Amino acid sequence: MSAPVPLLRRAAVETLGTAALVAVVVGSGIQATELTRDVGVQLLANSLATVFGLGVLITLLGPVSGAHFNPAVTLAAWFTGRRTGGDPTLRDVAAYVPAQLAGAIVGAMLADAVFGKPLVHFSTHDRWAGHLWLSEVVATAGLVWLIFGLARASRAHLAPLLVASYIGAAYWFTSSTSFANPAVTIGRGFTDTFAGIAPASVLPFLAAQLIGAAAGLCLVAVCFGRRAAVGGNEAVVPHGRQQPAARSSEESAPA
């Protein structure tokens, strides 16, 4: 037997997961700049912390909400499932996206608080250039291609490892350091630290990310066809609306 996971709980998990992700991104950036002035080492520290943090969060929270932590992923999941009645529904999207945005802002404030920074200090780090926007298109397209490609190939169980690894790699192969997430982009506008982005630079990043998400879905269709496999509408990790029931002590004992 399994019980439905209430939407309120799933939205709360998306808030907490996105907040934790942004706290990791921003906090590790602050720590890196305080420990070294070498920009390459700073980026290495920031990317490694993000890889480990994201992998942990997807593994821990994925079975509850799907571990989207990203409006682009949520919208892509809705788009792929809209004709088949799959998850998420528009009601889910209306709950997930605001939850992710709120979580990202809270996460940035939390990271600043942990390091004794002002809770809200809008970034002055301008990221306004065509190559940065192209980088966000590429990074987001690759992320969506990976996530939904794994689902179509029945390899969604590998998402914690592979999605985190992809984001870590994209830190280095894109000039924008791969934000690839509208919520994270907005959250990083609230911190004037290593990971920040000036508010005036946010909108083009968001547009590029949405274009990238659409491009990623096109890549999925090219590689795997338009028809989703069974369970192919799940985003990041299998979860649906069901939460695994607790197993008996005999079932849960290690082999």
HELIX and SHEET records of a PDB file:
HELIX    1   1 LEU A    7  LEU A   35  1                                  29    
HELIX    2   2 VAL A   39  SER A   65  1                                  27    
HELIX    3   3 PRO A   71  GLY A   81  1                                  11    
HELIX    4   4 LEU A   90  VAL A  114  1                                  25    
HELIX    5   5 GLY A  130  ARG A  152  1                                  23    
HELIX    6   6 ALA A  156  LEU A  158  5                                   3    
HELIX    7   7 ALA A  159  PHE A  173  1                                  15    
HELIX    8   8 PRO A  182  ARG A  188  1                                   7    
HELIX    9   9 PRO A  199  SER A  201  5                                   3    
HELIX   10  10 VAL A  202  PHE A  224  1                                  23    
HELIX   11  11 SER A  249  SER A  252  1                                   4    
SHEET    1   A 2 ALA A   3  PRO A   4  0                                        
SHEET    2   A 2 GLN A 242  GLN A 243 -1                                        
END                                                                             
